Amino acid sequence: MLRDVVGKKAIFCVGIKAIDFRKIITLNESGEWVWQEAQAQGDFTAESLTARVCEEYDVTAEVAQSYVTDFLEQLDKEGMIEK
């Protein structure tokens, strides 16, 4: 769940996981964009997000892939991605 918290964008777990307030990740502008893109795609893949990051931010595939991989790994580590 994406929310505005004191002027910063943050994502939170929902349901029982929401009880653990350590599972809040603040996002920069590009992180917010990737989160919203993933939500829009529904069944996204790292590859589909990487392609969209390349289009949106005019970066190389290598840069986009590194960013998306790091972002998804952080979300997975915090239990914010359903598998």
Sequence and secondary structure as in RCSB ss.txt:
>XXXX:A:sequence
MLRDVVGKKAIFCVGIKAIDFRKIITLNESGEWVWQEAQAQGDFTAESLTARVCEEYDVTAEVAQSYVTDFLEQL
DKEGMIEK
>XXXX:A:secstr
 EEEETTEEEEE  GGGGG TT EEEE HHHHHHHHHHHHHSS  HHHHHHHHHHHH   HHHHHHHHHHHHHHH
HHTT S  
